C-alpha cells in the first residue's frame, strides 16, 4: 500500500502591545477551538508554536490553556517549537539577541510544557544563510522555511517531500519546506481535494512527508473562517478524514520525522521568505508588475517559469519605508547601550524591553497592517525608549544632555543626535534640518512616529475601482490573498501621497492661493527650495544647555524670479527640561522686496484616530465643534495651542511670539489588512503660517516654544454640535470606521 506522512505546523502569535480584547477574541475564535479539536482527535499529531508574547498572555488570562497543551505534549500528540521569544525577524537583530531570545523561549517551553524544543518557528520564514550557525549554536536542530526558498536554487515541488541539511561554517541545521499549494488548499478547499492530492503523492516506501506550516489565526480569526472552520466544522471534518485514512496517511510532528528519516541531501538557501512577502518587499510599482506577471503565469499553468520568479528581499522594507529604518536603527542603537550597560551592572539594563521592541510586526507591511498599525508602532518605540532609559541610568546618571554627529540611518550622511534625560531629538540636516525622532523619555514615547502617505501596490485596485465591497456574510470564503476588499465608502477621495517624509520642523514658502484643502492633498506649489534640502548645522553647548543653529541659503520664487533667501532656525534645549525653544530668522538676500507666506510644519503622533475622546486640541478662547485629533480645521490669529492624549498622560503646549494662521488635519493613510482597505490614522499635522513682506536685506523673526506637560483630567470641550458657528471648516470629518479587530501580523 502506498503511504505518506503529513506534517502540520501551526504558528500562534499576537504582537507585543496588541489590545487585550484582540488577544481574547483570537483566543476564543482560533486558539482554543484548535486545542479542543485536538483533544477530540487523539491520533492527529502535529507541531505547535506559541510566541512568548502570547504565552505571557495565556499564563495570566487563560492558564488552563497551558495545562491542556501540556497534556497534549505528554501523550505524544503534539511537539512545541521554540523561536525568538517576542517573534523578531531573526536576521534583522544582533546575534546576541537572537541567542538570548531563542534561549528564553526554549526555557519557557520547558517550564510550561515539560519538553525540550528542538525545532524553531522562523518568524515570517525570513531566511538568510548566516542563520544556520546561530540557530545551531542555540541548540536548534531543525526549522521550517517556504518551498519558495528551495525553488530559487532549482528544486521543484517533487523534491520537497522531506527535509534537507544546510550549514554555515560547519554548523548543521535541518530545513523543511512548507508547501504553498497546501497553504492555499487548507482550509479554503474541500477536504476531499486535499486527501486526493496527498494520495497522489504517496509512495510504496512511505517515506515522503508533505509539510503545511502556517498561522493558527487562519483557522477562525481571518474573515469568514470562524464559520468555515468551526461552525461548518471544516477542521472537524478534516481531522476525522485524516483519522479514517490513517492506514496510509500518517500525521507526524516534524521533529519525529527528522529523527526517523535521513535528509534528502545538502542545500544552501538564498535570502528569501514566502512568495507574498517577497512581492510586498518590492517598490509599489514593481510589486504590481510582479503580481500581474506571477498571477498571469499561474493562470496559464506555467510553473516552469514561476520556479524562476524572484520577488524582493525582506531588508528592502528598510528602504521602502524610512520610518521602519528609523525604528530599526533605533533598536540597534539601544542594543549597543543595553549591552554596554550590562558590562558594568548586573541589572537587566533594559534587555527585556529591548527584546520586546524587536517584535517583527511593525517592521514590515504587506496584506497585514504592519508598520501602519499606529498603536503597535508606538508600543515598539515605548519599549525601546524604556530600554534606553534603563541603560542610560547606568551609563549617564541624572540631569544630562549630550550630542553627537553620526550616520544614524546608514545613508552616507551624518545626522545630529541630541539626547538627554528628558528629551531626545534626532535631526537630519541633509533633509531640511528636520526632526525625525522626538523621544519624551519620561513618558517612554516618540512624538514623531508618523507614517508618510505613500503609494502601495493595492492602491492601484482602489484607484481603478476594482476593489471588492466587503459584505457581512460572504457566501464564498476565500484566502485573504485572493481579493482586495474595501471596508469604507469613499476611500478613493482620501488617496493622497506626500512629497516628503512626515516629520517635524519642515520649512515651507506658500503662495496666497494655497488653501488648507490643497495642502492636505499635496496639491500646491512649493515656492522655496528648503523642504528636504541640506542645511548647515552648528552646535554651541554649555554644561546644561545646548543651542543648535540650522541655516540654509536657498531661494524664494517670487514674481517668476528666484530670489536668494536665508532661513536660520535656532533650537535650545536645557538638561532636565521637557521643553524645546525654536527661533526662526528669515532674511531676504535679494535686491528687491519680496512677500510670501512662511509655514513651519509639525507632525505628531498622539494616537488620536477613531474619534478618540481622550485625544484633543485646545485653543485658548476658542470652542470649536470638533476638538478631536482626527478633526481638520483652520484658525486665524492664534498664539497658543495645546494638543494631547489623556490616556497617554501627554499634552504638547505650543506658544508663539507672533499671531499666526493655524492649519491642522489628521495624517490618514489607506492601508490594507486581512479584512480590507481602510483609512488608518498615522498622526496629526500642524502648520503655523505667517505672511511676510521683506525689503532687500531685511529679516523677520518668529519664536516658538514647545513644552510637554500633563493634561487636565476632565474633558476639555464638548464634541456635540453647539448652537454657534463652527470655527473649523471640516474637510474630512467622518471618523474612522471601528475595526472588527486589528490586522494580525501573520503570513
C-alpha positions as CSV (number, residue, x, y, z in Angstrom):
1,X,0.0,0.0,0.0
2,X,1.2,3.5,-0.8
3,X,1.8,5.7,2.2
4,X,2.7,9.3,3.0
5,X,3.3,11.4,6.1
6,X,1.6,14.8,6.7
7,X,3.5,17.3,8.9
8,X,1.3,20.2,10.1
9,X,2.9,23.2,11.9
10,X,0.6,25.8,13.4
11,X,2.1,29.1,14.5
12,X,0.3,31.3,17.0
13,X,1.3,34.9,17.7
14,X,0.0,38.3,18.8
15,X,2.1,41.5,18.6
16,X,3.6,43.0,21.7
17,X,1.2,45.8,22.7
18,X,-1.8,44.5,20.9
19,X,-5.1,45.3,22.6
20,X,-6.2,42.7,25.3
21,X,-9.5,42.3,23.7
22,X,-7.8,41.2,20.4
23,X,-5.9,38.5,22.3
24,X,-9.1,37.4,23.9
25,X,-11.1,37.4,20.6
26,X,-8.5,35.4,18.7
27,X,-8.1,33.0,21.6
28,X,-11.8,32.2,21.5
29,X,-12.1,32.2,17.7
30,X,-8.9,30.3,16.8
31,X,-6.5,29.1,19.5
32,X,-9.0,27.4,21.9
33,X,-11.1,25.7,19.3
34,X,-8.0,24.1,17.8
35,X,-6.8,22.7,21.1
36,X,-10.3,21.4,21.8
37,X,-10.4,19.7,18.4
38,X,-7.0,18.1,19.0
39,X,-8.3,16.8,22.3
40,X,-11.1,15.0,20.4
41,X,-8.8,13.6,17.8
42,X,-6.1,11.9,19.7
43,X,-4.4,10.3,16.7
44,X,-3.9,13.6,14.8
45,X,-0.3,14.6,15.7
46,X,1.3,17.9,14.8
47,X,3.7,20.7,15.8
48,X,2.6,23.9,17.6
49,X,4.4,27.2,18.1
50,X,3.3,29.9,20.5
51,X,5.3,33.2,20.7
52,X,6.5,34.4,24.0
53,X,4.2,37.4,23.9
54,X,1.2,35.1,23.5
55,X,2.4,32.7,26.2
56,X,2.7,35.6,28.6
57,X,-0.9,36.5,27.9
58,X,-2.1,32.9,28.3
59,X,-0.4,32.4,31.6
60,X,-2.2,35.5,33.0
61,X,-5.5,35.2,31.3
62,X,-6.0,31.6,30.3
63,X,-3.7,29.4,32.4
64,X,-5.8,26.3,31.8
65,X,-4.9,26.5,28.2
66,X,-1.3,25.9,29.2
67,X,-2.3,22.8,31.1
68,X,-4.3,21.5,28.2
69,X,-1.5,22.0,25.7
70,X,0.9,20.3,28.2
71,X,-1.4,17.3,28.3
72,X,-1.3,17.0,24.5
73,X,2.5,17.1,24.7
74,X,2.6,14.4,27.5
75,X,0.6,12.0,25.4
76,X,2.9,12.4,22.4
77,X,0.4,14.1,20.2
78,X,2.0,17.5,20.0
79,X,5.5,18.9,19.9
80,X,6.2,22.5,20.8
81,X,8.6,24.7,18.8
82,X,10.9,27.4,20.0
83,X,11.7,30.7,18.3
84,X,12.6,34.3,19.1
85,X,10.6,35.0,22.3
86,X,9.0,38.2,21.0
87,X,8.8,36.9,17.4
88,X,11.6,39.1,15.9
89,X,12.8,38.8,12.3
90,X,15.9,37.0,13.3
91,X,18.3,38.2,10.5
92,X,17.4,41.8,11.5
93,X,18.5,41.7,15.1
94,X,22.0,41.3,16.5
95,X,23.3,37.8,17.1
96,X,23.4,38.2,20.9
97,X,19.7,39.0,20.9
98,X,19.0,36.0,18.6
99,X,20.6,33.7,21.0
100,X,19.0,35.3,24.0
101,X,15.5,35.4,22.7
102,X,15.7,31.7,21.5
103,X,17.1,30.6,24.8
104,X,14.4,32.4,26.7
105,X,11.6,30.8,24.7
106,X,13.2,27.3,24.9
107,X,13.3,27.6,28.7
108,X,9.7,28.8,28.9
109,X,8.6,25.9,26.7
110,X,10.5,23.5,29.0
111,X,9.0,25.1,32.2
112,X,5.5,25.3,30.7
113,X,5.1,22.1,28.8
114,X,7.9,19.9,30.2
115,X,9.6,19.3,26.8
116,X,12.8,20.3,25.1
117,X,12.1,22.3,21.9
118,X,14.5,21.3,19.1
119,X,12.5,22.8,16.2
120,X,12.3,26.6,15.6
121,X,9.5,28.6,14.0
122,X,11.2,31.2,11.8
123,X,9.3,34.5,12.0
124,X,7.7,35.2,8.6
125,X,10.1,32.5,7.3
126,X,12.7,35.2,6.7
127,X,15.8,33.2,6.0
128,X,19.4,34.4,5.5
129,X,22.3,31.8,5.2
130,X,24.1,33.0,8.3
131,X,21.2,31.9,10.5
132,X,22.3,28.2,10.3
133,X,25.3,28.9,12.5
134,X,23.4,31.0,15.1
135,X,20.5,28.6,15.3
136,X,22.8,25.6,15.7
137,X,24.6,27.4,18.5
138,X,21.2,28.0,20.1
139,X,20.5,24.2,20.2
140,X,18.1,24.2,17.3
141,X,18.1,21.1,15.2
142,X,15.5,22.0,12.5
143,X,13.4,24.8,11.2
144,X,10.7,25.4,8.6
145,X,11.0,27.8,5.6
146,X,8.9,28.0,2.5
147,X,9.1,26.0,-0.7
148,X,10.0,29.3,-2.4
149,X,13.4,29.1,-0.8
150,X,14.2,25.8,-2.4
151,X,12.7,26.6,-5.8
152,X,15.1,29.6,-6.0
153,X,18.0,27.2,-6.1
154,X,16.4,25.0,-8.8
155,X,14.4,22.4,-6.8
156,X,10.8,21.7,-7.6
157,X,7.7,20.6,-5.7
158,X,8.6,17.0,-6.3
159,X,11.9,17.5,-4.5
160,X,10.4,18.8,-1.2
161,X,8.7,15.8,0.3
162,X,11.3,15.6,3.1
163,X,14.0,17.8,4.6
164,X,17.5,18.9,3.7
165,X,20.5,19.9,5.7
166,X,22.3,23.2,5.4
167,X,25.3,24.6,7.2
168,X,27.2,27.7,7.9
169,X,30.9,27.4,8.9
170,X,30.2,23.7,9.6
171,X,27.2,24.3,11.8
172,X,24.5,22.0,10.6
173,X,20.7,22.7,10.5
174,X,17.8,20.7,9.1
175,X,15.3,22.6,7.0
176,X,11.8,21.6,5.9
177,X,9.9,23.5,3.2
178,X,6.2,24.2,3.8
179,X,4.1,23.8,0.6
180,X,2.4,26.9,-0.7
181,X,0.0,24.6,-2.5
182,X,-1.2,23.1,0.8
183,X,-1.2,26.5,2.4
184,X,-3.7,27.7,-0.2
185,X,-5.8,24.5,0.0
186,X,-6.1,24.4,3.8
187,X,-8.8,25.3,4.8
188,X,-10.1,27.0,1.7
189,X,-10.9,23.9,-0.4
190,X,-12.9,20.8,0.1
191,X,-11.3,18.2,2.4
192,X,-11.6,15.5,-0.4
193,X,-9.4,17.6,-2.7
194,X,-6.6,17.7,-0.1
195,X,-6.8,14.0,0.6
196,X,-6.8,13.3,-3.1
197,X,-3.6,15.5,-3.5
198,X,-1.9,13.6,-0.7
199,X,-2.9,10.2,-2.1
200,X,-1.4,11.1,-5.4
201,X,1.9,11.9,-3.7
202,X,2.0,8.7,-1.6
203,X,4.7,6.1,-2.4
204,X,5.3,2.4,-1.7
205,X,8.2,3.0,0.7
206,X,6.1,5.6,2.6
207,X,9.0,7.9,3.4
208,X,7.7,11.1,1.9
209,X,6.3,13.9,4.0
210,X,4.1,16.8,2.9
211,X,4.5,19.9,5.1
212,X,2.0,22.6,5.7
213,X,3.2,25.3,8.2
214,X,1.0,28.4,8.6
215,X,-0.7,30.7,11.1
216,X,-3.3,29.4,13.6
217,X,-5.2,32.7,13.1
218,X,-6.3,31.5,9.7
219,X,-8.4,28.8,11.4
220,X,-11.1,31.1,12.9
221,X,-9.8,34.7,13.1
222,X,-9.5,35.7,9.5
223,X,-12.6,37.0,7.8
224,X,-15.2,34.2,7.4
225,X,-13.0,31.5,8.8
226,X,-14.7,31.0,12.1
227,X,-17.9,30.0,10.4
228,X,-16.0,27.9,7.9
229,X,-13.6,26.1,10.3
230,X,-15.8,25.7,13.4
231,X,-19.5,26.4,12.7
232,X,-19.4,24.5,9.4
233,X,-16.9,22.0,11.0
234,X,-14.2,22.1,8.3
235,X,-11.5,21.3,10.8
236,X,-13.6,18.6,12.4
237,X,-14.2,17.0,9.0
238,X,-10.5,17.3,8.1
239,X,-9.3,15.7,11.3
240,X,-11.9,12.9,11.1
241,X,-10.9,12.2,7.5
242,X,-7.2,12.1,8.5
243,X,-8.1,9.5,11.1
244,X,-10.2,7.5,8.7
245,X,-7.3,7.3,6.3
246,X,-4.7,6.6,8.9
247,X,-3.7,3.3,7.4
248,X,-1.8,5.2,4.6
249,X,-1.8,8.9,5.7
250,X,0.1,9.4,9.0
251,X,0.2,12.8,10.7
252,X,3.5,13.4,12.5
253,X,5.4,16.2,14.3
254,X,8.3,17.4,12.2
255,X,10.8,16.6,14.9
256,X,9.7,13.0,15.0
257,X,10.1,12.7,11.2
258,X,13.6,14.3,11.3
259,X,14.6,11.6,13.9
260,X,13.1,8.7,11.8
261,X,14.4,9.5,8.3
262,X,17.6,10.8,6.7
263,X,17.8,14.1,4.8
264,X,17.2,14.3,1.1
265,X,20.6,15.9,0.8
266,X,22.5,19.2,1.4
267,X,21.2,22.5,0.3
268,X,22.2,26.2,0.5
269,X,19.3,28.5,0.5
270,X,19.3,32.2,-0.6
271,X,17.9,35.1,1.3
272,X,14.1,34.7,1.0
273,X,10.7,34.5,2.6
274,X,7.4,33.2,1.4
275,X,6.2,34.4,-2.1
276,X,3.8,37.0,-0.8
277,X,6.4,38.6,1.4
278,X,8.9,38.8,-1.4
279,X,6.2,40.5,-3.5
280,X,5.4,43.0,-0.7
281,X,9.0,44.0,-0.2
282,X,9.3,45.3,-3.8
283,X,8.7,49.0,-4.5
284,X,4.9,49.6,-5.1
285,X,5.0,49.8,-8.9
286,X,7.3,46.8,-9.2
287,X,5.2,44.9,-6.7
288,X,2.2,45.5,-9.0
289,X,4.1,44.3,-12.1
290,X,5.4,41.2,-10.3
291,X,1.9,40.3,-9.0
292,X,0.4,40.6,-12.5
293,X,3.2,38.5,-14.1
294,X,3.0,35.9,-11.4
295,X,-0.8,35.5,-11.5
296,X,-0.8,35.5,-15.3
297,X,1.8,32.7,-15.4
298,X,-0.1,30.8,-12.7
299,X,-3.4,31.0,-14.6
300,X,-1.6,29.6,-17.6
301,X,-0.1,26.8,-15.6
302,X,3.5,28.0,-16.4
303,X,5.1,26.5,-13.3
304,X,8.2,26.0,-15.4
305,X,8.7,29.8,-15.4
306,X,7.3,30.6,-12.0
307,X,10.0,28.5,-10.4
308,X,12.5,31.2,-11.5
309,X,10.4,34.2,-10.5
310,X,12.1,36.0,-7.6
311,X,10.4,38.9,-5.8
312,X,12.2,41.3,-3.5
313,X,14.3,41.0,-0.3
314,X,12.9,41.4,3.2
315,X,15.5,44.0,4.2
316,X,14.3,46.3,1.4
317,X,11.4,47.2,3.8
318,X,14.1,49.4,5.4
319,X,14.4,51.3,2.2
320,X,10.8,51.2,1.1
321,X,9.7,52.7,4.5
322,X,12.2,55.2,6.0
323,X,10.1,55.0,9.2
324,X,10.9,51.3,9.5
325,X,14.6,52.0,9.0
326,X,14.5,54.7,11.8
327,X,12.8,52.2,14.1
328,X,15.3,49.5,13.2
329,X,18.4,51.8,13.7
330,X,16.9,53.0,17.0
331,X,16.7,49.3,18.0
332,X,20.4,48.8,17.1
333,X,21.4,51.9,19.0
334,X,19.5,50.8,22.1
335,X,21.0,47.3,21.8
336,X,24.5,48.8,21.9
337,X,23.7,50.9,25.0
338,X,22.0,48.0,26.8
339,X,24.9,45.6,26.3
340,X,27.4,48.3,27.2
341,X,25.5,49.0,30.5
342,X,25.3,45.3,31.3
343,X,29.1,45.2,31.3
344,X,29.1,47.5,34.3
345,X,25.9,46.4,36.0
346,X,24.3,43.2,37.0
347,X,20.8,44.7,36.5
348,X,18.6,44.0,33.4
349,X,19.7,47.3,32.0
350,X,16.7,47.3,29.6
351,X,17.4,43.9,27.9
352,X,13.8,42.6,28.2
353,X,12.3,45.9,26.8
354,X,14.9,45.8,24.0
355,X,13.7,42.3,23.1
356,X,10.0,43.4,23.2
357,X,11.0,46.3,20.9
358,X,12.2,43.7,18.4
359,X,8.8,42.1,17.7
360,X,8.6,41.9,14.0
361,X,5.0,43.2,13.5
362,X,5.8,47.0,12.8
363,X,9.0,46.3,10.8
364,X,7.3,45.4,7.5
365,X,4.0,45.7,5.7
366,X,2.0,43.5,3.3
367,X,-1.6,42.4,3.3
368,X,-1.4,42.9,7.0
369,X,-1.2,46.2,8.8
370,X,2.4,46.0,9.8
371,X,4.0,49.4,10.2
372,X,0.6,51.1,9.5
373,X,-0.6,49.8,12.9
374,X,-0.2,53.1,14.8
375,X,-0.6,51.7,18.3
376,X,1.8,48.8,17.7
377,X,4.4,51.2,16.3
378,X,4.0,53.4,19.3
379,X,4.3,50.4,21.7
380,X,7.5,49.3,19.9
381,X,9.1,52.7,20.5
382,X,7.8,52.8,24.0
383,X,9.7,49.6,24.8
384,X,12.9,50.8,23.0
385,X,12.8,54.1,25.0
386,X,12.2,52.2,28.2
387,X,15.2,50.0,27.5
388,X,17.3,53.1,26.6
389,X,16.3,54.8,29.8
390,X,17.4,51.9,31.9
391,X,20.7,51.6,30.1
392,X,21.4,55.4,30.3
393,X,20.6,55.4,34.0
394,X,23.7,53.2,34.3
395,X,25.8,54.9,31.7
396,X,24.9,58.6,32.2
397,X,23.2,59.2,35.6
398,X,20.8,62.1,36.0
399,X,20.3,65.6,34.6
400,X,22.4,65.3,31.5
401,X,22.5,66.4,27.9
402,X,24.8,65.3,25.1
403,X,25.1,65.3,21.3
404,X,26.9,63.5,18.5
405,X,27.1,63.5,14.8
406,X,26.6,60.0,13.4
407,X,25.3,58.3,10.3
408,X,22.3,57.0,12.3
409,X,20.3,55.8,9.3
410,X,23.3,54.4,7.4
411,X,22.6,56.5,4.3
412,X,26.1,58.1,4.0
413,X,25.1,61.4,5.6
414,X,25.6,62.3,9.3
415,X,22.6,63.1,11.4
416,X,22.6,65.1,14.7
417,X,21.6,63.0,17.7
418,X,20.8,65.1,20.8
419,X,20.0,63.0,23.9
420,X,19.2,63.9,27.5
421,X,17.4,62.6,30.5
422,X,14.2,64.5,29.4
423,X,14.2,64.6,25.6
424,X,16.0,63.0,22.6
425,X,15.9,64.8,19.3
426,X,17.2,63.2,16.1
427,X,17.8,65.9,13.5
428,X,18.5,65.4,9.8
429,X,20.5,68.4,8.4
430,X,20.6,66.9,5.0
431,X,16.8,66.7,4.7
432,X,15.5,70.1,5.6
433,X,17.1,70.4,9.1
434,X,14.1,68.4,10.3
435,X,13.4,66.4,13.5
436,X,12.6,62.8,12.5
437,X,12.5,61.4,16.1
438,X,11.4,63.1,19.2
439,X,11.5,61.0,22.3
440,X,9.8,62.1,25.5
441,X,12.0,60.0,27.8
442,X,10.0,60.4,30.9
443,X,6.9,59.3,29.1
444,X,8.6,56.5,27.1
445,X,7.1,57.9,23.9
446,X,8.2,59.0,20.4
447,X,6.1,62.0,19.4
448,X,7.4,61.9,15.8
449,X,6.4,58.4,14.9
450,X,4.2,59.4,12.0
451,X,3.9,57.4,8.8
452,X,4.1,59.1,5.5
453,X,1.3,58.6,2.9
454,X,2.8,56.8,0.0
455,X,1.7,54.6,-2.9
456,X,1.1,51.0,-2.2
457,X,0.5,48.2,-4.8
458,X,-3.0,47.6,-3.6
459,X,-3.9,51.3,-4.1
460,X,-4.0,50.5,-7.8
461,X,-7.1,48.4,-7.4
462,X,-8.8,51.1,-5.5
463,X,-7.8,53.8,-7.9
464,X,-9.1,51.7,-10.8
465,X,-12.3,50.8,-9.0
466,X,-11.5,47.1,-8.9
467,X,-11.8,46.6,-5.1
468,X,-14.5,44.2,-3.9
469,X,-17.1,45.7,-1.5
470,X,-17.0,43.9,1.8
471,X,-20.1,42.2,2.8
472,X,-21.0,40.9,6.2
473,X,-21.7,37.2,5.3
474,X,-19.7,36.2,2.2
475,X,-21.2,33.1,0.7
476,X,-17.8,32.1,-0.5
477,X,-14.9,32.1,1.9
478,X,-11.6,32.6,0.1
479,X,-8.0,33.1,1.2
480,X,-7.2,36.7,2.1
481,X,-4.6,36.8,-0.7
482,X,-7.3,36.5,-3.3
483,X,-9.3,39.7,-3.2
484,X,-8.9,43.4,-2.4
485,X,-11.7,44.2,-0.1
486,X,-13.0,47.7,0.8
487,X,-14.1,48.4,4.3
488,X,-15.1,52.1,4.0
489,X,-17.1,54.1,1.4
490,X,-15.3,57.0,-0.4
491,X,-11.8,55.8,0.3
492,X,-10.7,56.9,-3.2
493,X,-11.2,60.5,-2.2
494,X,-8.5,60.1,0.5
495,X,-5.9,58.6,-1.7
496,X,-3.2,61.3,-1.3
497,X,0.6,60.9,-1.4
498,X,3.1,63.1,0.4
499,X,6.1,64.7,-1.3
500,X,8.3,64.3,1.7
501,X,8.5,62.4,4.9
502,X,6.1,63.5,7.6
503,X,8.5,64.8,10.3
504,X,8.8,67.9,12.4
505,X,10.1,71.4,11.6
506,X,9.6,71.4,7.8
507,X,10.0,74.8,6.2
508,X,7.6,75.9,3.5
509,X,7.0,79.0,1.4
510,X,3.5,79.0,0.1
511,X,1.5,81.1,-2.4
512,X,-1.6,83.1,-1.4
513,X,-3.7,80.7,-3.4
514,X,-2.6,77.7,-1.3
515,X,-5.6,76.5,0.8
516,X,-5.8,74.0,3.6
517,X,-7.6,71.6,1.3
518,X,-4.8,71.8,-1.3
519,X,-2.2,71.3,1.3
520,X,-3.9,68.2,2.7
521,X,-4.0,66.8,-0.8
522,X,-0.4,67.9,-1.5
523,X,-1.7,69.8,-4.5
524,X,0.1,73.1,-4.2
525,X,3.4,74.7,-5.5
526,X,6.4,74.9,-3.1
527,X,7.9,78.4,-3.7
528,X,11.1,77.8,-1.8
529,X,13.9,75.2,-2.1
530,X,14.1,74.5,1.7
531,X,12.0,71.4,2.4
532,X,14.1,68.3,2.0
533,X,17.2,70.3,1.2
534,X,20.5,70.5,3.0
535,X,21.1,72.8,6.0
536,X,24.3,73.8,7.7
537,X,24.5,72.7,11.3
538,X,26.4,74.4,14.2
539,X,26.4,73.5,17.9
540,X,27.0,75.7,20.9
541,X,26.9,73.9,24.3
542,X,27.4,74.8,28.0
543,X,27.2,72.5,31.0
544,X,23.4,72.1,30.9
545,X,22.3,73.9,27.8
546,X,22.5,73.1,24.1
547,X,22.0,75.5,21.2
548,X,21.7,74.2,17.6
549,X,21.8,76.5,14.7
550,X,20.5,75.2,11.3
551,X,21.0,77.5,8.4
552,X,20.3,77.4,4.6
553,X,20.9,79.9,1.9
554,X,18.3,79.0,-0.7
555,X,15.8,80.7,-2.9
556,X,12.3,82.0,-2.9
557,X,10.3,82.0,-6.1
558,X,8.7,85.5,-6.4
559,X,7.2,87.1,-9.5
560,X,8.8,84.5,-11.7
561,X,12.2,85.2,-10.2
562,X,14.4,83.2,-7.9
563,X,15.5,85.4,-5.1
564,X,18.3,84.4,-2.7
565,X,16.8,83.8,0.7
566,X,18.1,82.5,4.0
567,X,16.4,80.5,6.8
568,X,18.0,80.2,10.2
569,X,16.4,78.2,12.9
570,X,17.9,78.0,16.4
571,X,16.9,75.3,18.8
572,X,17.6,75.5,22.5
573,X,17.4,72.6,25.0
574,X,18.1,72.5,28.7
575,X,19.1,69.4,30.6
576,X,16.2,68.0,32.7
577,X,13.5,70.1,30.9
578,X,10.7,68.8,28.7
579,X,10.9,71.9,26.6
580,X,12.2,73.0,23.2
581,X,12.6,76.6,22.2
582,X,12.9,77.5,18.5
583,X,13.7,80.9,16.9
584,X,13.3,81.4,13.2
585,X,15.0,84.2,11.3
586,X,14.2,84.7,7.6
587,X,16.3,87.1,5.6
588,X,15.7,88.4,2.1
589,X,19.1,88.3,0.4
590,X,17.8,89.6,-2.9
591,X,18.0,93.1,-4.3
592,X,14.2,93.6,-4.4
593,X,11.4,93.4,-1.9
594,X,9.5,90.1,-1.7
595,X,6.5,88.8,0.0
596,X,5.1,85.3,0.6
597,X,3.7,83.0,3.3
598,X,6.2,81.2,5.6
599,X,4.9,77.9,7.0
600,X,6.5,75.6,9.6
601,X,5.1,72.1,9.7
602,X,5.0,69.7,12.6
603,X,3.8,66.2,12.6
604,X,3.0,64.4,15.8
605,X,1.5,61.0,16.7
606,X,-0.7,61.1,19.8
607,X,-2.9,58.1,18.9
608,X,-5.8,60.3,18.0
609,X,-7.5,58.0,15.5
610,X,-11.1,56.8,15.6
611,X,-12.6,59.9,17.1
612,X,-10.7,59.1,20.4
613,X,-12.4,61.2,23.1
614,X,-9.1,61.1,25.1
615,X,-7.2,62.8,22.3
616,X,-7.9,66.5,21.8
617,X,-7.0,70.0,20.7
618,X,-7.3,73.1,22.9
619,X,-7.1,76.7,21.7
620,X,-7.5,79.3,24.4
621,X,-10.6,81.4,23.9
622,X,-11.9,79.2,21.1
623,X,-14.5,76.5,21.5
624,X,-14.7,74.6,18.2
625,X,-17.4,72.0,17.3
626,X,-14.9,69.2,16.9
627,X,-11.9,69.1,19.2
628,X,-10.8,65.5,18.3
629,X,-7.3,64.9,16.9
630,X,-8.8,63.5,13.7
631,X,-10.5,66.8,13.0
632,X,-9.4,69.2,10.3
633,X,-9.5,73.0,10.6
634,X,-8.2,76.5,10.1
635,X,-7.9,79.3,12.7
636,X,-6.6,82.8,12.5
637,X,-4.6,85.0,14.9
638,X,-3.5,82.1,17.1
639,X,-0.7,82.4,19.5
640,X,-1.2,79.4,21.7
641,X,-2.3,75.8,21.1
642,X,-2.3,72.6,23.1
643,X,-2.9,69.0,21.9
644,X,-2.8,65.9,24.0
645,X,-4.0,62.5,24.9
646,X,-5.2,62.0,28.5
647,X,-4.7,58.2,28.3
648,X,-1.0,58.7,27.4
649,X,-0.7,61.4,30.0
650,X,0.9,63.8,27.4
651,X,0.0,67.3,26.4
652,X,2.0,69.4,24.0
653,X,1.8,73.2,24.5
654,X,2.9,75.5,21.7
655,X,3.4,79.2,22.3
656,X,4.4,81.7,19.6
657,X,5.8,85.2,19.8
658,X,3.5,86.3,17.0
659,X,0.0,85.5,16.0
660,X,-0.3,83.0,13.1
661,X,-2.8,81.3,11.0
662,X,-3.1,77.6,12.0
663,X,-3.9,74.6,9.9
664,X,-4.5,71.2,11.4
665,X,-5.5,67.9,10.0
666,X,-5.0,64.1,10.6
667,X,-2.5,62.2,8.5
668,X,-4.5,59.2,7.4
669,X,-3.2,56.6,5.0
670,X,-5.2,54.0,3.1
671,X,-4.0,50.7,4.5
672,X,-4.7,47.1,3.6
673,X,-5.4,44.4,6.2
674,X,-6.8,40.9,6.1
675,X,-10.3,42.4,6.5
676,X,-9.9,45.0,3.7
677,X,-8.8,48.5,2.8
678,X,-9.5,51.3,5.3
679,X,-8.4,54.7,6.3
680,X,-5.9,54.5,9.2
681,X,-4.8,57.4,11.4
682,X,-1.0,57.9,11.4
683,X,-0.6,61.2,13.2
684,X,-1.5,64.9,13.2
685,X,-0.2,67.7,11.0
686,X,0.1,71.3,12.3
687,X,1.1,74.1,10.0
688,X,1.9,77.5,11.5
689,X,1.6,80.2,8.8
690,X,2.9,83.7,8.8
691,X,2.6,86.1,5.8
692,X,5.5,88.5,5.4
693,X,6.9,91.2,3.2
694,X,10.6,91.9,3.4
695,X,12.7,94.6,1.7
696,X,16.1,93.8,0.4
697,X,18.4,92.7,3.2
698,X,15.6,92.8,5.8
699,X,14.8,89.9,8.2
700,X,11.9,88.9,10.5
701,X,11.8,86.6,13.5
702,X,9.3,84.1,14.8
703,X,9.7,82.4,18.2
704,X,8.1,79.1,19.1
705,X,8.2,77.4,22.4
706,X,7.1,73.7,22.7
707,X,6.7,72.2,26.2
708,X,5.4,68.9,27.4
709,X,3.1,68.8,30.4
710,X,0.4,66.6,32.0
711,X,-3.1,67.0,30.5
712,X,-6.0,68.1,32.6
713,X,-8.0,65.2,33.9
714,X,-11.5,66.4,32.9
715,X,-12.9,66.7,29.3
716,X,-11.8,70.0,27.7
717,X,-14.5,70.6,25.2
718,X,-17.8,69.0,24.1
719,X,-18.0,67.0,20.9
720,X,-21.7,67.7,20.4
721,X,-22.9,70.3,17.9
722,X,-23.2,73.7,19.6
723,X,-25.6,76.4,18.7
724,X,-22.8,78.7,17.4
725,X,-20.9,78.8,14.1
726,X,-18.1,76.3,13.7
727,X,-14.7,77.8,13.6
728,X,-13.3,74.7,12.0
729,X,-14.2,74.2,8.4
730,X,-14.3,70.4,8.2
731,X,-12.8,68.8,5.1
732,X,-12.7,65.2,6.2
733,X,-14.9,64.9,9.2
734,X,-16.1,61.3,9.1
735,X,-14.4,59.3,11.8
736,X,-12.6,56.1,11.1
737,X,-14.9,53.1,11.0
738,X,-14.4,50.9,14.1
739,X,-12.4,47.9,13.3
740,X,-13.6,44.3,13.9
741,X,-10.1,43.6,15.1
742,X,-6.6,44.9,14.4
743,X,-4.6,43.4,11.4
744,X,-3.0,40.3,12.7
745,X,0.7,40.1,11.8
746,X,0.5,36.7,10.2
747,X,1.6,35.4,6.9
